[in-house]
C-alpha cells in the first residue's frame, strides 16, 4: 500500500496456475488477497507466463465484480491468452473504465465451453481506496 497525502493507493497481485487450481469449466478464484471493499480499480496488466490451453474451444475471461470487467471474454486461441507477456486490462487508467468494488473479493477466471488443460498468469491491479 502506498500513501500519497490522504489518498491510499495499492497494487494487488493475483495468480492463476493450472497446476495448483485446475481448469474445470466454471468460476475459478485467483490466488491473492481480495480487493478491498470500495476500492476503485484504476489500471492493471495480465502477465501470461504459460499460454492457456484447453480441451476444445475454451473461452476465458477475468472478472472482479461483473462479467468482462477486467478481461473480456475471448477464445484461448486468441489475445490475450495465446501468447506470453503482459497485456492491458479493461481498466486502463481512466474513469470511464474504472470499477468500484461493492464488496471485498478476489478476481476470478471464468472458463466456458471446455476445460483448461494448462496455463499460468499473474494479474496486477492498481487501485485507490475510497469511501
N, C-alpha and C positions, 0 to 999 in steps of 0.2 A: 504494500500500500504506500502510495506517495501522497504526502500532504502538501498542498500548494495554497498558502493562506488559509482560507476557510473551506477550500474545495478538496475533497478526498478523491483521489484517482487510483484505480487499481488495474492490474493486469492479471488475468486468470489463465491458467493452462489446463487443458483437458486432453485426455488421450483415449483413442480407440486403438486396441490391439487385438486382432482376431485370435491370437494365441491365448490371450487371457479372458476375453469376453465372448468368444464365439461369433457367429454370424447369422443366427436364425432370423428369418423374416420377422419384422415387428420393431418395437422400440428397444434400443439398447442405450442405457445411460452411460455417458462417458465418465472416465475416472478423473476426479479432481474435486476440489472444494466447490460447493454450489455458489452460483452468483447470488449476491445479497438481494434481499427484498428492496425495492425502489432503486436499484442500480439502473443507470442508463447506459446500455451497451452502445458504444460510440464507434468502434473500429475493431479490426481484427484480421487475422490471416489463418488459413489452414495450411499446415506443412505436411504434405503427403510423403511419408517415409517409405512405405511399401504400397504400390498400387493396389486398389481394391480389386478383387477377383470374385467371380460368382459362378454358381451352377446354373447358368442360363442368362436371361435378360434382367439381371438385378438392377434395381434403381435405388439410389440413396439420396437422402437429404439430411441436413442437420438443423435442429430446432432448439431454441431456448424457451420459447413461450408459445409460439404458434407455427404451423407448418410453413416451411420455406423462409423463415426469418433470418437464418444465419447462412445457409447454403441452399439454393433452390434445388428442387427435385431434378435429378439428372441420371441418365444411364451410366453405369460404371465404366462403360466403354468410351465415355467422353469426358470432357472437362467438368470438374476439377480432378476426378478420380483416376483418370487414365495415364497420368504421368506424375513423377515425383517432383517435389519442390513446393514452394509457397505460392498461394493464390489468395486473392482478396475474398472477404466475406461480403454479405449483402450490406451490413453496416460499414460504411466507408468514410466515416468522419464528418458526416453532415446530419443535420436534424431530420431531414426527410426520411432517412433510412435507419435512424436510431430506434432502440427498443427499450421501453421502461418495464422493468421486471415487476410483476404483480405478486410474486411470491419468491421465496428462496428456492432455487432449483439449479441442477446441473443440466447442461445441454444433452441432447440425445441424438444418435444417428437413427434414422428410420429407414429400414430396409424393406423393400417391397418386391414383388414378382418372384424372386428366387433368393435362397440363402447365399450369404457371402461365404467364400472359402479361403480368403486371405486378405490381408491389408493391415496397415497401421498408419495413423496420422495423429498429429498434435494440433489442437485448436487453441489459438491465443486470442483472448478477448480483452480489449481495453474498455473500461467502464468508469463512470463517475457515480458517486453516491449522492442521492437527492433525498428530498423529504417526501 
